[in-house]
Amino acid sequence: MSWFRTLALLSLCTPVFAGEGYIIGFGVEGDTADGLAGAAIGEFGLTKKTWLSAAVSRNTVDRPDSTGIDSWYANIGIDHWFEPVGVRLGLSYWGDQDTLDSTDYRGSLYWRNDRFSIAANYEFRDFEIDLPPNDFFVARTASFDADGIGLTTRIDITDTVDFGVSGMDYDYSVNLRLDDNSRLLQFLAFSRLSLINSLVDYRAYATFGVDVGNRRWELDFGKWKGEVDGGTTTSTTLRFLNPLGDAADIEFALGYDDSDIYGDVTFFSVFLYFYGN
């Protein structure tokens, strides 16, 4: 929907990297609707129980009229584990300031042990949108917001098999399903990386992972509903993580979206991760 893997990594209810040290990642994603994105992420262990995370990504999508829209995503977060309860806070920006953007404030309260974790999540999103003129309306700028409440949980079924689910439901301050918002849909919906995919009614994911030695296979299922038109998107992604020496991994992902909003799209991504103390 997506700031692709960037948000997926940073939305976990426990840190990506446990302990003092760091993990840094770089990656790209492309899709068959001429969408292209690049991202960099980092997770830094300030102490054994406190982690700082950051991410930045840029999406480029070509519109059907051959013009392009570039959007940015930037995030910073902090996590502290009081053992067994932890708190995670985050601030992010996403969008294109000339079209649609949002400033998001997030908080999570989680509990975890060696095999199980669960988190209650809250998100406040502050949007601003600039609509171009047409035959019936002049150009105008509008502001609105949304509150999101969700849950994330993960369980290690065995030492090598794990399963996780997460979901978020949003309540908007305005009704985006008005008839005159059809031009909003036409203007923004043409790729899985399009700006319109930030305006969701709900989203839900399930992840099944298997470790095979130092390698990892992961199968992700996702579904979300658009707030503007009520259309749904289902997504399936297969990921493979392979070590590159003792301090680096490479991850390949291949996925498919079936969307009422932007059609059928296949996407592929590659990520490199580097670890250190």
SEGULO-119034 format. One record per residue: residue in one letter; x, y, z of N, C-alpha, C in turn; residue number from 1. Coordinates in steps of 0.001 Angstrom, whole numbers, plus 500000, padded with zeros to 6 digits. Layout:
BEGIN
  r     n.x     n.y     n.z    ca.x    ca.y    ca.z     c.x     c.y     c.z    k
  A       X       Y       Z       X       Y       Z       X       Y       Z  NUM
...
***
This chain:
BEGIN
  r     n.x     n.y     n.z    ca.x    ca.y    ca.z     c.x     c.y     c.z    k
  M  500796  498758  500000  500000  500000  500000  500810  501264  500000    1
  S  501953  501578  499901  502989  501083  500751  504127  502051  500785    2
  W  504722  502159  501927  506106  502607  501901  506932  501334  501976    3
  F  506432  500327  501360  506860  498942  501253  507526  498452  502515    4
  R  508753  497949  502453  509354  497272  503600  509702  498253  504725    5
  T  509855  499526  504387  510233  500517  505399  509302  500485  506594    6
  L  508023  500703  506344  507053  500750  507433  506846  499377  508052    7
  A  506932  498330  507257  506747  496983  507796  507792  496682  508868    8
  L  509030  497062  508621  510075  496818  509608  509878  497651  510864    9
  L  509514  498923  510690  509439  499833  511822  508133  499725  512587   10
  S  507155  498966  512092  505880  498816  512780  505832  497585  513676   11
  L  506924  496846  513790  506961  495680  514670  506771  496110  516115   12
  C  506151  495236  516910  505910  495595  518316  507147  495411  519172   13
  T  508192  494791  518639  509477  494732  519320  510537  495210  518348   14
  P  511691  495673  518829  512697  496214  517935  513228  495174  516962   15
  V  513680  495650  515809  514294  494762  514827  515594  494177  515375   16
  F  516324  494990  516102  517622  494565  516630  517580  494643  518144   17
  A  517846  493559  518831  517776  493522  520294  519178  493584  520869   18
  G  519422  494535  521734  520716  494692  522353  521447  495901  521818   19
  E  522612  496172  522392  523413  497283  521919  524022  496926  520571   20
  G  524063  497883  519669  524537  497644  518324  523650  498350  517332   21
  Y  523691  497917  516081  522886  498592  515066  522583  497650  513906   22
  I  521551  498001  513154  521253  497404  511862  520907  498530  510908   23
  I  521485  498510  509721  521237  499514  508682  520812  498772  507418   24
  G  519778  499263  506760  519284  498628  505552  519046  499605  504428   25
  F  519252  499128  503186  518998  499918  501989  518272  499029  500983   26
  G  517276  499590  500281  516552  498762  499331  515810  499550  498279   27
  V  515369  498829  497245  514567  499410  496175  513400  498488  495884   28
  E  512289  499072  495423  511123  498313  494992  510575  498919  493712   29
  G  510157  498079  492800  509496  498514  491582  508265  497680  491330   30
  D  507298  498245  490581  506106  497483  490250  505775  497658  488777   31
  T  504810  496860  488309  504449  496846  486902  503558  498013  486501   32
  A  503253  498917  487443  502520  500147  487135  503465  501341  487097   33
  D  504751  501074  486814  505776  502116  486694  506020  502863  487989   34
  G  505821  502201  489111  506174  502773  490400  507567  502328  490805   35
  L  508326  503225  491402  509689  502923  491839  509926  503593  493186   36
  A  510538  502883  494132  510799  503423  495457  512167  502969  495935   37
  G  512792  503834  496713  514055  503514  497363  513964  503889  498825   38
  A  514624  503121  499696  514502  503370  501130  515793  503060  501852   39
  A  515970  503731  503002  517054  503436  503929  516463  503395  505331   40
  I  516872  502407  506126  516369  502274  507495  517536  502064  508450   41
  G  517296  502349  509709  518312  502099  510719  517675  501845  512068   42
  E  518250  500936  512838  517826  500662  514203  519093  500626  515058   43
  F  519118  501429  516120  520337  501610  516900  520057  501332  518381   44
  G  520846  500452  518967  520695  500137  520374  521451  501135  521233   45
  L  520731  502086  521837  521383  503066  522706  521841  502409  523997   46
  T  520987  501522  524530  521332  500649  525653  520742  499280  525333   47
  K  520822  498353  526252  520265  497026  526018  518737  497041  525981   48
  K  518117  498105  526505  516660  498169  526554  516078  499393  525866   49
  T  516909  500186  525228  516430  501391  524551  516980  501427  523135   50
  W  516066  501592  522157  516441  501581  520758  515906  502827  520058   51
  L  516689  503335  519153  516296  504458  518309  516194  503955  516878   52
  S  515090  504280  516182  514901  503853  514796  514680  505064  513900   53
  A  515062  504934  512646  514877  506007  511679  514731  505383  510296   54
  A  514025  506083  509423  513834  505597  508061  513538  506764  507134   55
  V  513920  506594  505867  513567  507566  504847  513384  506811  503537   56
  S  512367  507172  502771  512171  506556  501462  511572  507569  500501   57
  R  511779  507330  499229  511221  508179  498182  510533  507304  497156   58
  N  509291  507646  496823  508505  506937  495814  508334  507823  494590   59
  T  508460  507239  493422  508206  507936  492164  507204  507131  491364   60
  V  506102  507772  490981  505034  507101  490241  504701  507930  489017   61
  D  504649  507273  487839  504252  507945  486615  502746  507894  486460   62
  R  502108  509085  486307  500686  509143  486077  500363  508722  484648   63
  P  499096  508336  484372  498712  507963  483009  498936  509066  481986   64
  D  498933  510343  482408  499154  511437  481466  500633  511740  481285   65
  S  501506  510796  481747  502954  510865  481585  503636  511836  482539   66
  T  502894  512489  483419  503517  513285  484460  503803  512386  485655   67
  G  504694  512813  486521  505064  511995  487655  504781  512682  488972   68
  I  504605  511880  490009  504448  512394  491367  505520  511736  492232   69
  D  506317  512560  492896  507323  512071  493833  506828  512307  495254   70
  S  506951  511310  496096  506553  511453  497497  507675  510944  498391   71
  W  507711  511503  499596  508728  511156  500575  508084  510528  501809   72
  Y  508836  509646  502445  508453  509117  503750  509664  509234  504664   73
  A  509473  509797  505859  510546  509891  506846  509977  509567  508215   74
  N  510734  508836  509006  510253  508375  510298  511381  508383  511317   75
  I  511037  508712  512550  511954  508554  513670  511162  507996  514849   76
  G  511750  507071  515574  511042  506444  516689  511996  506051  517793   77
  I  511443  505860  518973  512226  505409  520121  511441  504326  520853   78
  D  512149  503324  521339  511539  502183  522010  512289  501925  523317   79
  H  511534  501739  524384  512157  501338  525657  511383  500163  526244   80
  W  512125  499137  526611  511544  497924  527188  511785  497935  528694   81
  F  510668  498023  529448  510755  498022  530903  510793  496602  531469   82
  E  510567  495612  530624  510652  494176  530955  509636  493751  532015   83
  P  508486  493171  531608  508182  492678  530264  507387  493658  529392   84
  V  507029  494839  529933  506240  495818  529189  507166  496833  528544   85
  G  506803  497282  527347  507596  498281  526645  506723  499340  526004   86
  V  507341  500471  525652  506656  501592  525008  507450  502010  523776   87
  R  506732  502260  522702  507363  502732  521463  506618  503967  520975   88
  L  507362  505039  520672  506799  506289  520180  507434  506633  518844   89
  G  506634  507215  517933  507166  507537  516625  506521  508763  516012   90
  L  507271  509434  515150  506805  510595  514397  507239  510416  512960   91
  S  506321  510632  512008  506683  510451  510609  505968  511469  509722   92
  Y  506534  511643  508532  505943  512483  507493  505876  511658  506228   93
  W  504766  511818  505489  504653  511085  504227  503857  511897  503232   94
  G  504290  511888  501966  503500  512475  500898  504271  513462  500043   95
  D  503510  514250  499309  504009  515301  498432  503315  516592  498853   96
  Q  504076  517602  499278  503475  518805  499848  502648  519590  498834   97
  D  502786  519301  497545  501988  519977  496525  500723  519202  496161   98
  T  500546  518011  496738  499384  517186  496393  498674  516674  497651   99
  L  499278  515731  498321  498721  515138  499535  499854  514760  500458  100
  D  499791  515197  501717  500801  514773  502680  500178  514652  504061  101
  S  500925  514012  504955  500429  513822  506316  501592  513788  507290  102
  T  501329  514255  508496  502241  514116  509620  501591  513155  510608  103
  D  502293  512102  510963  501711  511019  511747  502416  510899  513096  104
  Y  501602  510709  514139  502110  510515  515494  501654  509135  515962  105
  R  502598  508291  516408  502271  506909  516748  502754  506560  518150  106
  G  502030  505681  518783  502434  505161  520078  502002  503712  520229  107
  S  502831  502900  520879  502519  501488  521125  502878  501123  522552  108
  L  502016  500328  523165  502286  499726  524471  502304  498218  524252  109
  Y  503436  497562  524546  503542  496140  524236  504027  495340  525435  110
  W  503780  494053  525346  504262  493072  526310  504914  491951  525534  111
  R  506047  491469  526015  506706  490361  525310  507522  489501  526263  112
  N  507693  488247  525842  508647  487358  526488  509461  486690  525391  113
  D  510076  485550  525664  510964  484932  524691  510235  484393  523470  114
  R  508924  484094  523578  508219  483443  522474  506983  484192  521988  115
  F  506536  485180  522725  505267  485818  522378  505339  487312  522640  116
  S  504702  488088  521764  504604  489530  521978  503245  490017  521495  117
  I  502737  491054  522149  501469  491659  521751  501561  493159  522023  118
  A  501002  493963  521113  501087  495414  521225  499750  496049  520893  119
  A  499376  497053  521674  498242  497917  521360  498799  499192  520731  120
  N  498278  499567  519560  498840  500662  518776  497829  501787  518581  121
  Y  498326  503017  518619  497504  504198  518328  498260  505093  517342  122
  E  497513  505691  516413  498122  506576  515423  497188  507755  515139  123
  F  497747  508953  515131  497012  510153  514729  497649  510687  513462  124
  R  496834  510878  512413  497329  511332  511112  496695  512687  510771  125
  D  497537  513650  510450  497117  515009  510134  497400  515266  508652  126
  F  496331  515292  507814  496460  515381  506363  496238  516806  505850  127
  E  496877  517079  504706  496576  518274  503926  496606  517893  502452  128
  I  495572  518292  501708  495473  517918  500308  495212  519152  499456  129
  D  495863  519216  498293  495686  520287  497320  495032  519695  496073  130
  L  493805  520108  495789  493070  519605  494639  493195  520574  493476  131
  P  493522  520076  492283  493654  520951  491122  492280  521397  490630  132
  P  492205  522487  489873  490911  522949  489341  490416  522044  488216  133
  N  489083  522043  488019  488505  521390  486844  487345  522237  486344  134
  D  486446  521665  485541  485353  522434  484940  484331  522908  485964  135
  F  484318  522311  487138  483275  522610  488122  483818  523223  489413  136
  F  485113  523035  489699  485656  523495  490967  486947  524271  490729  137
  V  487202  525251  491569  488477  525945  491556  489464  525146  492399  138
  A  490753  525444  492238  491759  524788  493067  491535  525139  494535  139
  R  491742  524150  495394  491544  524414  496811  492405  523484  497660  140
  T  492639  523898  498894  493399  523124  499868  492485  522754  501027  141
  A  492577  521529  501470  491734  521066  502575  492591  520315  503583  142
  S  492206  520419  504851  492881  519697  505927  491892  518782  506631  143
  F  492356  517622  507056  491532  516691  507814  492468  515766  508574  144
  D  491916  514950  509452  492761  514061  510248  492084  512709  510420  145
  A  492816  511782  510993  492296  510434  511231  492939  509857  512478  146
  D  492147  509098  513238  492636  508357  514401  492639  506874  514056  147
  G  493757  506205  514348  493864  504777  514096  494132  503997  515365  148
  I  493430  502889  515540  493617  501995  516690  493856  500589  516151  149
  G  494866  499913  516679  495177  498595  516154  495860  497684  517156  150
  L  496160  496474  516682  496764  495436  517508  497787  494679  516665  151
  T  498920  494337  517283  499956  493547  516635  500371  492433  517581  152
  T  500504  491226  517052  500937  490116  517894  501800  489155  517086  153
  R  502703  488481  517776  503585  487504  517130  503883  486387  518117  154
  I  503953  485151  517599  504258  483986  518424  505276  483108  517706  155
  D  506264  482639  518443  507205  481648  517934  506609  480272  518183  156
  I  506114  479643  517125  505471  478332  517256  506490  477277  517648  157
  T  507645  477301  516992  508789  476464  517353  510024  477359  517317  158
  D  511191  476758  517452  512427  477540  517383  512685  478081  515984  159
  T  512015  477536  514967  512284  477950  513587  511045  478458  512848  160
  V  509876  478394  513468  508628  478777  512809  507913  479824  513661  161
  D  507471  480905  513015  506754  481950  513744  505580  482458  512915  162
  F  504638  483089  513608  503427  483599  512971  503042  484915  513630  163
  G  502623  485881  512825  502225  487173  513368  501054  487760  512613  164
  V  500247  488555  513306  499126  489268  512685  499132  490698  513211  165
  S  498628  491608  512387  498494  492997  512806  497337  493626  512053  166
  G  496760  494650  512649  495656  495344  512002  495501  496739  512578  167
  M  494911  497647  511761  494660  499012  512177  493372  499491  511527  168
  D  492519  500137  512335  491264  500689  511840  491278  502201  512062  169
  Y  490852  502968  511022  490934  504429  511070  489555  505074  511076  170
  D  489457  506161  511810  488251  506986  511865  488626  508385  511405  171
  Y  488031  508860  510283  488376  510142  509677  487459  511254  510167  172
  S  488015  512464  510207  487255  513622  510677  486297  514156  509624  173
  V  486454  513735  508357  485569  514148  507273  485152  512919  506484  174
  N  484080  513060  505726  483614  511979  504859  484289  512116  503500  175
  L  485228  511206  503206  485957  511265  501943  485228  510568  500808  176
  R  484074  509955  501090  483342  509230  500045  482236  510091  499434  177
  L  482522  511364  499227  481573  512248  498557  481726  512128  497051  178
  D  480659  512440  496328  480687  512272  494880  481791  513096  494225  179
  D  482036  514327  494742  483032  515160  494084  484454  514686  494363  180
  N  484625  513677  495222  485950  513143  495462  486355  512106  494419  181
  S  485497  511839  493428  485885  510934  492355  487097  511464  491608  182
  R  487239  512780  491503  488412  513335  490838  489668  513165  491698  183
  L  489483  513100  493026  490606  512787  493901  491123  511388  493603  184
  L  490209  510436  493418  490596  509069  493102  491296  508994  491751  185
  Q  490740  509668  490741  491326  509644  489407  492707  510294  489387  186
  F  492895  511310  490225  494143  512042  490228  495270  511279  490905  187
  L  494935  510434  491889  495964  509848  492729  496104  508342  492618  188
  A  495156  507629  492034  495163  506160  492093  495602  505561  490768  189
  F  496850  505102  490687  497299  504427  489473  498447  503468  489732  190
  S  498856  503260  490980  499931  502333  491323  499816  501966  492793  191
  R  500444  500854  493191  500443  500488  494604  501246  501489  495428  192
  L  502100  502300  494784  502872  503317  495474  502211  504688  495393  193
  S  500981  504760  494864  500304  506032  494700  499921  506645  496034  194
  L  499731  507967  496036  499392  508692  497251  498064  508244  497842  195
  I  497102  507851  496991  495770  507496  497472  495814  506321  498437  196
  N  496850  505491  498344  496933  504302  499182  497302  504612  500626  197
  S  497529  505891  500918  497688  506305  502308  496352  506503  502999  198
  L  495286  506713  502226  493959  506984  502785  493177  505677  502879  199
  V  493394  504935  503961  492766  503627  504115  491769  503645  505258  200
  D  490710  502855  505098  489718  502670  506150  490251  501697  507205  201
  Y  490850  500592  506725  491499  499640  507621  492587  498922  506851  202
  R  493493  498306  507569  494487  497423  506963  494766  496274  507917  203
  A  495047  495090  507364  495307  493898  508171  496357  493046  507471  204
  Y  497242  492448  508261  498320  491635  507715  498480  490364  508540  205
  A  498959  489316  507877  499365  488082  508543  500684  487639  507932  206
  T  501606  487166  508777  502939  486774  508330  503289  485418  508902  207
  F  503767  484534  508023  504216  483202  508420  505674  483072  508007  208
  G  506562  482816  508997  507985  482757  508712  508606  481438  509116  209
  V  509596  481003  508323  510319  479763  508600  511812  480030  508449  210
  D  512580  479679  509480  514037  479779  509425  514613  478430  509007  211
  V  515463  478475  507987  516139  477272  507500  517635  477527  507634  212
  G  518214  477090  508745  519595  477445  509029  519696  478952  509242  213
  N  520613  479590  508509  520766  481044  508584  519876  481779  507588  214
  R  519095  481046  506820  518210  481638  505831  516784  481714  506371  215
  R  515984  482597  505768  514606  482758  506235  513665  482934  505047  216
  W  512557  482199  505094  511450  482357  504164  510274  482981  504913  217
  E  509599  483902  504249  508475  484580  504890  507365  484801  503866  218
  L  506136  484456  504248  504972  484640  503393  504028  485622  504079  219
  D  503741  486735  503403  502903  487794  503960  501586  487875  503191  220
  F  500479  488010  503930  499170  488268  503351  498648  489579  503922  221
  G  498125  490432  503056  497597  491713  503515  496298  492074  502817  222
  K  495481  492878  503497  494256  493397  502905  493995  494772  503484  223
  W  493585  495714  502628  493189  497022  503108  492051  497571  502261  224
  K  491322  498510  502843  490156  499101  502202  490377  500600  502054  225
  G  490148  501122  500847  490319  502537  500600  489209  503361  501226  226
  E  489584  504507  501797  488605  505369  502436  487839  506208  501421  227
  V  488464  506522  500278  487835  507417  499305  486732  506713  498526  228
  D  487019  505512  498009  486040  504831  497159  485510  503535  497757  229
  G  486076  503070  498889  485625  501819  499493  486164  500579  498825  230
  G  487057  500724  497840  487631  499568  497167  488643  498850  498052  231
  T  488787  497549  497849  489709  496750  498654  490897  496287  497814  232
  T  491980  496021  498494  493189  495477  497886  493659  494296  498714  233
  T  493968  493194  498061  494584  492050  498728  495984  491873  498153  234
  S  496914  491533  499021  498316  491465  498630  498953  490212  499192  235
  T  499787  489563  498380  500550  488392  498801  502012  488611  498440  236
  T  502901  488376  499405  504325  488619  499186  505143  487460  499735  237
  L  506088  486983  498944  507039  485960  499366  508415  486610  499511  238
  R  509049  486425  500679  510350  487022  500953  511373  485928  501268  239
  F  512603  486183  500850  513701  485261  501120  514898  486057  501602  240
  L  515381  485740  502810  516528  486417  503419  517712  485464  503441  241
  N  518848  485920  502903  520031  485080  502796  521245  485822  503360  242
  P  522068  485176  504191  523235  485862  504756  524306  486137  503711  243
  L  525000  487266  503903  526170  487615  503106  527337  487799  504077  244
  G  527955  486709  504475  528988  486785  505484  528390  486841  506875  245
  D  529194  487329  507842  528779  487337  509241  528029  488597  509639  246
  A  528072  489656  508823  527507  490941  509256  526607  491585  508209  247
  A  526054  490794  507304  525189  491361  506270  524228  490300  505762  248
  D  523035  490739  505346  522020  489884  504735  521498  490568  503488  249
  I  520961  489774  502566  520231  490296  501420  518844  489671  501408  250
  E  517832  490482  501120  516454  490008  501092  515820  490303  499738  251
  F  515208  489281  499154  514444  489426  497913  512963  489238  498233  252
  A  512122  490018  497584  510676  489887  497786  509966  489982  496446  253
  L  508994  489099  496253  508160  489101  495054  506711  489056  495502  254
  G  505894  489986  495001  504521  490053  495461  503537  490405  494378  255
  Y  502253  490246  494729  501166  490503  493781  500014  491163  494520  256
  D  499501  492253  493964  498339  492952  494491  497159  492775  493550  257
  D  495991  492519  494118  494728  492502  493385  493880  493623  493979  258
  S  493764  494736  493236  493192  495948  493804  492000  496449  493006  259
  D  490934  496838  493724  489812  497534  493094  490191  498960  492729  260
  I  491275  499470  493336  491650  500868  493163  492577  501057  491965  261
  Y  493646  500260  491873  494638  500465  490814  494895  499220  489974  262
  G  494054  498184  490106  494171  497006  489253  495126  495968  489810  263
  D  495589  495088  488929  496499  494012  489306  497941  494473  489072  264
  V  498768  494324  490096  500146  494803  490035  501078  493752  490626  265
  T  502180  493485  489942  503249  492644  490463  504414  493541  490877  266
  F  505056  493214  491989  506154  494050  492455  507311  493192  492941  267
  F  508496  493790  492938  509718  493095  493328  510598  494068  494101  268
  S  511241  493590  495158  512130  494445  495931  513389  493685  496325  269
  V  514447  494454  496555  515723  493922  497044  516189  494820  498173  270
  F  516607  494202  499295  517087  494955  500447  518412  494361  500919  271
  L  519329  495235  501319  520585  494843  501939  520590  495322  503388  272
  Y  521020  494452  504317  521090  494801  505726  522529  494592  506226  273
  F  522975  495525  507063  524311  495452  507639  524198  495568  509159  274
  Y  524960  494742  509884  524847  494669  511336  526199  494992  511980  275
  G  526151  495537  513191  527391  495832  513903  527137  496080  515373  276
  N  528213  496183  516143  528149  496433  517572  528789  497780  517904  277
***
